[in-house]
Amino acid sequence: MTTRRQLLKTAGAATVAGVGTMGFPFVHAQAKPVLRYLGTAVNQDKAIAEKFEADTGIKIQYIAVTTDDVSKRAVTAPNSFDLIDTEYFSLKKILPTGNLQGIDTRRIKNADRITPLFTRGEVGGKKVGDQGTAPKKVMYVEKPDAKAFAAAPTQYMTLIPTVYNADTLGIRPDLIKRPIESWKELLNPEFKGKAAILNIPSIGIMDAAMVVEAAGLYKYPDKGNMTRKEIDLTIKTLIEAKRAGQFRALWKDFNESVNLMASGEVVIQSMWSPAVTAVRTKGIACNFQPLKEGYRAWAAGFGVPRTLKGRQLDAAYEFINWFLDGWAGAYLNRQGYYSAVLDTAKAQMAPYEWAYWMEGKAAEKDIKSPGGDLLAKAGEKRDGGSYEQRMSGIACWNAIMDENAYMVQKWNEFVAA
């Protein structure tokens, strides 16, 4: 989904004419670079690209593909993009190819202000759950051309974190009309034909594992790295539910999840926070439901292909620094995401916005999306409470398992069942 944007105003920029009779030669100004930005459509926002271009003159060209295809392109075609926006769990596939270069934190102005959730796995000074691919496990490399992760923090980061969240189930409280407190409700026969699950294997199976544990069927040593027997058990549970008619849909696309919920065809499903926000902007009740077993967390970041050099590399660093400088962070916070550098984002938000989104306080005024749509009325609180409450409730992280190929094969059996 490459978005068409206004051309730069270049009147007078191509050449600088001689002044008076002094005979200065014509000087050809270099055109500003265009950054090819590879990622999923959900993270590629027209307003961010337009604001960055307005601030710097550098144009963003979005290349929108699916989550799985982001990884495939990184592995097979590293010359086809200048900047990758990918999830941390994908790094186990991408880094060993040598197709990413370690990002020099000396060139990142706010590197030391990145939330310790990424660098130390902590929120509010307390360790959070790290089953699966917790960012701290894959955050650093020893040198720019490394193909393996560093065991401790170094000068070089694999990705610079951009957005992250702790995901849970989305529900239609107006249609369910009772409290939902556990992941096991996703497979409750009460919601037969009105439930949906995310059809991205490496993420969907984590949601399924949360359900299996919540139902008391099995306790995983690491939901993010299952054995074949554990995969078999998890998929068997899903297939039985599917054959019983539990699922209205297996969704892959952000907009599909929004439409399923907004239409009322689905009342409970795997969901992303901004998708809940999108349903609410339609004036429809939708909760991003806190559950007693905790959240499945995810995190994305910007990476740079190893082939990027010179002005294009400088432009990529300029974009990353701009992204951490506050405007983009505030913009994303207002959609229900969390930003990597909290204090720069806070400086770009009104105190009442910060209090609602990040501190779990009742809204002093109506809360609106970046587009001006009403998200919450004065007096309402955010689902899941404060940043610390939600992020300290992480149970596991999105992951790529050692048995990934087998898991995908079994997941496809579920889809086909």
C-alpha positions in Angstrom: 0.0 0.0 0.0 2.2 2.8 -1.3 0.5 6.1 -0.4 0.6 8.9 -2.8 1.8 12.1 -1.3 2.4 15.8 -2.3 5.6 16.4 -4.2 8.2 18.5 -2.4 8.1 22.1 -3.3 11.4 22.5 -5.1 11.0 25.9 -6.6 14.5 27.4 -6.6 16.0 24.3 -4.9 17.4 22.7 -8.0 19.9 25.5 -8.6 21.2 28.5 -6.9 21.6 31.3 -9.4 24.6 33.6 -9.4 24.3 36.8 -7.3 24.8 40.2 -8.9 27.8 40.3 -11.3 30.1 38.2 -9.2 29.8 35.2 -11.5 29.1 32.4 -9.1 28.6 29.2 -11.0 25.3 27.3 -10.8 25.3 24.8 -7.9 23.1 21.7 -8.3 21.5 20.8 -4.9 21.1 17.1 -4.2 17.6 15.8 -4.2 16.4 14.6 -0.8 16.4 10.8 -0.5 13.3 8.6 -0.5 13.2 6.0 2.2 11.6 2.7 1.2 9.9 1.5 4.4 9.0 -2.2 4.6 6.4 -3.2 7.1 2.8 -4.2 7.7 0.0 -1.8 6.8 -1.1 -1.4 10.4 2.1 0.4 11.3 2.4 2.5 8.2 0.6 5.7 8.8 0.1 8.4 6.2 0.2 11.1 8.9 3.6 10.0 10.2 5.1 10.0 6.7 3.6 13.5 5.9 4.8 15.0 9.2 8.3 13.5 8.8 8.5 14.9 5.2 7.3 18.3 6.4 10.0 18.4 9.1 12.9 17.0 7.1 12.1 17.0 3.4 12.7 13.3 3.3 9.9 11.2 1.7 8.7 7.9 3.0 7.6 5.3 0.4 5.6 2.6 2.2 5.9 -1.0 1.1 3.0 -2.8 2.9 3.1 -6.6 3.2 1.9 -9.2 5.7 3.8 -10.0 8.9 5.2 -13.2 7.4 6.2 -11.5 4.2 8.1 -8.8 6.1 10.4 -11.6 7.3 10.6 -13.3 3.9 11.6 -10.0 2.2 14.3 -9.4 4.8 15.7 -12.8 4.2 15.5 -13.0 0.4 15.5 -9.4 -0.8 17.4 -7.1 1.6 18.2 -4.7 -1.3 14.4 -4.0 -1.8 14.0 -1.7 1.2 15.9 0.9 3.2 14.2 0.5 6.5 12.3 -2.5 8.0 9.6 -2.3 10.6 9.4 -5.8 12.0 8.6 -7.6 15.2 11.3 -8.7 17.6 10.3 -12.3 17.3 11.2 -12.2 13.6 14.8 -11.5 14.4 15.5 -15.2 15.0 14.8 -15.7 11.3 16.4 -12.6 9.9 19.6 -11.9 11.9 21.4 -15.2 11.1 21.3 -14.3 7.4 23.5 -11.3 8.0 21.0 -9.1 6.2 20.7 -6.6 9.0 23.4 -4.2 10.3 23.7 -3.5 14.0 22.4 0.0 14.7 25.0 2.2 16.3 23.4 3.6 19.5 25.9 6.5 19.5 24.0 7.8 16.5 20.6 7.5 18.3 20.0 10.6 20.4 17.5 9.1 22.8 19.0 5.6 23.0 19.6 5.8 26.7 16.0 6.9 27.3 14.4 3.8 25.6 12.1 2.1 28.1 13.8 -0.6 30.3 11.1 -3.0 29.2 13.3 -3.5 26.1 16.8 -3.2 27.6 16.3 -5.0 30.9 12.9 -6.6 30.7 11.6 -4.4 33.6 8.6 -2.2 34.2 8.5 0.0 37.3 11.7 -1.7 38.5 10.1 -5.2 38.4 10.8 -8.1 36.0 8.0 -9.0 33.6 7.2 -12.4 32.0 9.7 -13.3 29.3 8.3 -16.6 27.9 8.7 -16.4 24.1 10.9 -13.8 22.4 11.2 -11.1 25.0 13.0 -8.1 23.3 15.8 -8.1 25.9 16.8 -11.6 24.6 17.4 -10.3 21.0 18.1 -6.6 21.6 21.8 -6.4 21.1 24.7 -7.7 18.9 28.4 -7.5 19.5 29.3 -5.8 16.2 27.5 -4.3 13.2 27.8 -7.4 11.0 27.0 -9.9 13.7 24.8 -12.9 12.9 24.2 -13.9 16.6 22.7 -12.0 19.5 24.8 -10.6 22.3 24.2 -11.9 25.8 24.5 -8.5 27.4 23.9 -4.9 26.3 26.4 -3.5 23.8 26.8 -0.4 21.6 24.8 -2.1 18.8 21.0 -2.7 18.7 19.3 -5.1 16.3 16.2 -2.9 16.1 15.3 0.4 17.6 11.9 -0.1 19.3 9.0 1.8 17.8 5.6 0.5 19.1 4.6 -2.3 21.4 1.6 -3.5 23.5 0.3 -6.3 25.6 -2.6 -7.9 23.7 -5.6 -9.7 25.0 -9.1 -10.5 23.8 -11.4 -7.9 22.3 -15.1 -8.2 23.4 -18.5 -6.6 22.6 -19.7 -6.0 26.2 -23.1 -4.8 25.0 -23.7 -8.2 23.3 -22.0 -10.5 25.9 -23.6 -8.7 29.0 -21.5 -10.4 31.6 -17.9 -10.1 32.9 -15.2 -11.8 30.9 -12.1 -12.5 33.0 -10.3 -15.4 31.4 -8.7 -16.4 28.1 -10.7 -19.7 28.3 -13.8 -17.8 27.3 -12.6 -17.7 23.7 -13.5 -21.4 23.4 -16.6 -21.2 25.6 -19.5 -22.9 23.7 -21.7 -20.0 24.8 -20.0 -18.0 22.0 -20.3 -20.7 19.4 -20.1 -19.2 15.9 -19.3 -15.8 17.4 -15.6 -16.2 18.2 -12.6 -15.5 16.1 -8.9 -16.1 16.3 -5.9 -14.5 14.6 -4.6 -16.5 11.6 -0.9 -15.7 11.9 0.5 -19.0 13.0 3.3 -17.8 15.3 0.9 -15.4 17.1 -2.4 -17.3 16.9 -0.8 -20.3 18.6 0.3 -18.2 21.5 -3.3 -17.0 22.0 -4.4 -20.7 21.8 -1.8 -21.6 24.4 -3.2 -18.9 26.8 -6.6 -20.5 26.3 -5.2 -24.0 27.0 -3.5 -22.9 30.2 -6.5 -20.9 31.4 -8.8 -24.0 30.8 -6.5 -26.0 33.0 -5.6 -28.5 30.2 -1.9 -28.1 30.3 0.9 -25.8 31.8 3.6 -25.0 29.3 7.2 -24.5 30.4 7.5 -21.9 27.6 4.5 -21.1 25.5 6.9 -19.4 23.0 8.9 -22.5 22.4 6.7 -25.6 22.4 7.8 -29.2 21.9 6.0 -31.2 19.1 3.8 -32.8 21.7 2.8 -29.4 23.1 2.1 -28.2 19.6 0.0 -31.3 18.9 -2.1 -30.7 22.0 -2.6 -27.0 21.3 -3.7 -27.6 17.7 -5.9 -30.6 18.7 -7.8 -28.2 21.1 -8.3 -25.7 18.3 -9.4 -28.3 15.7 -12.0 -29.7 18.1 -13.4 -26.2 18.8 -13.4 -25.4 15.0 -15.3 -28.6 14.2 -17.8 -27.8 16.9 -18.5 -24.5 15.1 -16.8 -22.2 17.6 -15.2 -19.8 15.1 -17.0 -17.4 12.9 -13.7 -16.5 11.3 -9.9 -16.8 11.3 -8.7 -13.3 10.6 -5.4 -12.2 9.1 -6.1 -8.6 8.3 -6.5 -5.7 10.8 -9.5 -4.3 9.0 -11.2 -7.7 8.9 -10.9 -7.9 12.7 -12.5 -4.4 13.0 -15.4 -5.3 10.6 -16.1 -8.6 12.4 -16.4 -6.9 15.7 -18.2 -3.7 14.5 -20.9 -5.8 12.7 -21.6 -8.0 15.7 -20.8 -11.2 13.8 -18.1 -11.8 16.4 -18.4 -10.9 20.1 -15.1 -12.2 21.3 -11.8 -12.6 19.5 -8.0 -12.2 19.4 -7.6 -8.4 18.9 -5.1 -5.6 18.7 -5.6 -2.4 20.8 -5.8 -0.1 17.8 -8.4 -2.3 16.2 -10.5 -1.9 19.4 -9.9 1.8 19.0 -11.1 1.7 15.4 -14.4 -0.1 16.5 -15.0 2.6 19.1 -14.6 5.4 16.6 -17.7 4.0 15.0 -19.6 4.6 18.2 -19.7 0.9 19.0 -18.9 -0.6 22.4 -15.7 -2.6 22.4 -13.4 -3.6 25.2 -9.7 -4.5 25.1 -10.4 -6.9 28.0 -7.9 -7.4 30.9 -7.7 -11.1 31.8 -6.5 -12.7 35.0 -3.9 -14.9 33.2 -2.1 -11.8 31.8 -1.3 -10.5 28.4 0.5 -11.7 25.2 3.0 -9.0 24.4 4.5 -7.9 21.2 7.0 -5.3 20.1 8.2 -3.9 16.8 11.3 -1.9 15.8 13.2 -0.3 13.0 16.0 -2.3 11.4 18.5 -1.3 8.7 19.6 -3.6 5.9 23.4 -4.4 5.8 23.7 -2.9 2.3 22.5 0.6 3.3 25.2 3.2 3.1 26.0 6.8 2.6 23.1 9.3 2.3 20.4 6.6 2.5 21.9 5.3 5.7 22.0 8.8 7.1 18.4 9.3 6.1 17.4 6.1 7.9 19.1 7.3 11.1 17.4 10.7 10.7 14.0 9.0 10.5 14.7 6.8 13.5 15.9 9.8 15.6 12.8 11.8 14.5 10.5 8.9 15.4 11.9 8.8 19.0 11.7 12.5 19.4 8.1 12.7 20.6 5.6 13.6 17.9 5.3 10.1 16.5 5.3 8.6 20.0 2.4 10.9 21.1 0.5 10.1 17.9 0.8 6.4 18.5 0.0 6.6 22.2 -3.3 8.3 21.2 -4.2 5.1 19.3 -3.6 2.7 22.2 -0.1 1.8 21.3 2.9 2.5 23.6 6.0 4.5 22.5 9.6 3.5 23.1 10.7 6.7 24.7 8.0 7.7 27.1 9.1 11.2 28.2 9.5 12.7 24.7 6.0 11.5 23.9 4.7 12.9 27.2 6.0 16.3 26.2 3.9 16.2 23.1 0.6 15.2 24.8 -1.8 17.3 26.9 -1.7 16.4 30.6 -5.3 15.0 30.5 -4.4 12.8 27.5 -1.3 11.4 29.3 -3.3 10.8 32.4 -5.9 8.8 30.5 -3.6 6.8 28.2 -0.6 6.2 30.4 -1.7 6.6 34.1 -5.0 4.8 34.0 -6.9 7.9 35.3 -10.4 8.9 34.4 -10.6 11.2 31.5 -10.9 14.9 32.5 -12.2 15.6 29.0 -13.4 13.6 26.0 -10.6 11.5 24.6 -10.2 11.7 20.8 -8.2 9.8 18.2 -5.5 11.6 16.2 -8.2 11.9 13.5 -10.6 13.6 15.9 -13.0 10.7 16.5 -14.4 10.2 20.0 -12.7 7.3 21.8 -13.8 7.8 25.4 -16.1 10.2 27.1 -15.1 12.4 30.1 -15.0 10.2 33.2 -14.2 6.9 31.5 -11.0 5.0 32.1 -8.7 3.1 29.8 -9.1 -0.7 29.6 -6.3 -2.4 31.6 -5.4 0.6 33.7 -2.1 2.3 33.6 1.0 1.6 31.5 2.7 -0.1 34.5 -0.4 -2.2 35.3 -0.8 -3.5 31.8 2.9 -4.0 30.9 3.7 -5.6 34.3 1.0 -8.1 33.5 2.8 -9.7 30.5 2.6 -13.5 30.5 4.5 -14.2 27.3 5.8 -12.6 24.1 5.2 -13.3 20.4 7.9 -15.8 19.4 9.4 -18.0 16.7 9.7 -21.5 18.0 12.6 -23.9 17.4 9.9 -26.2 16.0 8.5 -23.4 13.8 8.2 -25.4 10.6 6.3 -28.2 12.3 4.1 -25.7 14.1 3.1 -24.0 10.8 2.4 -27.4 9.3 0.1 -28.2 12.2 -1.5 -24.7 12.2 -2.4 -25.2 8.5 -4.1 -28.5 9.5 -6.2 -26.4 11.8 -7.0 -23.9 9.1 -8.0 -26.7 6.7 -10.0 -28.7 9.3 
